Structure formats: structure tokens, C-alpha cells
Amino acid sequence: PNGLTNVGLYTLFAAFGTVVSARIMVENDTGRSRGFGFVSFDNRESAMAAIKTMNGFQIGHKRLKVQFKTSPKFRSPHPHGGGGGGGG
């Protein structure tokens, strides 16, 4: 969601474990949210708990897509296939 801040993202995911970083990606020229971000935990179990609970969680009129970040080399070469880099 565009109104979510880095602090808000951190707060939202801190319930699942120690958040190492939480970052909303923004446009360089305007500073506006690009509509996605990344959260890193200090262990895999916390990340898995966050994914299980927060994937599909609704904030305002948008649902979160929470998944493990995928490496570009493992993404599908097709524009509509493969996973993205959602926070989680």
C-alpha cells in the first residue's frame, strides 16, 4: 500500500521476530512509494511465520503479497511467470 512507511512496515512485521531491515521502495525522482518493499528477519522461522500469516493480509484496499525473495537467475523468462520480490 502506498501510504505505508518503513517504520509502519517494520512495526507490522516485528510481531514475527527480530526484523533486521524493513524498506519500502520509492521512486528516486519523486520519493513516492513504488508499492512494494522488503523485510528481512534474523532467522528463517520468523520469515516463514510472517509469510504464513501476512500473505494476503489486507491493508486498506490492497492485499499484501508476502514471499521469500527470489533470485533473478531463478525467475521465469516469461513476463507473467515466476515469483517477484515481495516483502517477507
C-alpha positions in Angstrom: 0.0 0.0 0.0 1.3 3.4 -1.0 0.8 5.0 2.4 2.9 2.5 4.3 6.2 3.8 5.7 9.4 2.0 6.6 8.5 2.3 10.2 5.0 1.1 9.6 6.4 -1.9 7.6 8.8 -2.7 10.5 6.0 -2.5 13.1 3.7 -4.7 11.0 6.3 -7.5 10.8 8.1 -7.2 14.2 5.5 -9.4 15.8 7.0 -12.4 14.0 10.6 -12.0 15.2 13.6 -9.8 15.0 13.4 -7.6 11.9 16.9 -6.8 10.5 15.6 -4.4 7.9 12.3 -3.1 6.6 12.3 -1.0 3.5 9.6 0.5 1.2 11.0 1.0 -2.3 10.4 4.6 -3.6 10.9 6.4 -6.9 14.1 8.2 -6.9 12.8 11.4 -8.6 9.5 11.8 -6.6 10.1 9.9 -3.4 6.7 8.2 -3.8 6.2 4.6 -2.9 6.6 2.1 -5.7 4.0 -0.1 -4.0 6.4 -2.8 -2.7 9.0 -3.3 -0.1 11.3 -5.8 1.6 11.5 -7.2 5.1 14.5 -9.2 6.4 14.5 -11.3 9.6 17.3 -12.7 11.6 16.1 -16.3 11.0 14.2 -18.3 8.5 11.5 -19.4 11.0 10.4 -15.8 11.7 10.2 -15.2 7.9 8.1 -18.3 7.4 5.7 -17.3 10.2 5.4 -13.9 8.6 4.7 -15.3 5.2 2.1 -17.8 6.5 0.2 -15.1 8.4 0.7 -11.9 6.3 0.4 -13.2 2.7 -3.0 -12.0 1.6 -3.4 -9.7 4.6 -5.4 -6.7 3.7 -4.3 -3.1 4.4 -6.9 -0.6 3.2 -8.0 -1.7 -0.2 -4.8 -3.8 -1.0 -3.7 -7.3 -0.1 -0.1 -7.9 0.7 1.9 -10.5 -1.3 4.5 -11.9 1.1 7.0 -14.4 -0.1 10.7 -15.2 0.0 12.7 -13.0 -2.3 13.7 -14.9 -5.5 17.0 -14.5 -7.2 16.8 -13.1 -10.8 18.6 -16.2 -12.1 15.6 -18.4 -10.9 12.9 -16.2 -12.3 10.9 -17.3 -15.3 11.9 -15.7 -18.6 8.2 -15.2 -19.4 6.8 -11.8 -18.3 3.9 -13.2 -16.4 5.6 -16.2 -14.8 7.8 -16.7 -11.8 7.9 -15.0 -8.5 8.6 -11.4 -7.6 10.4 -9.8 -4.8 7.6 -9.1 -2.3 8.5 -8.3 1.2 8.9 -11.2 3.5 
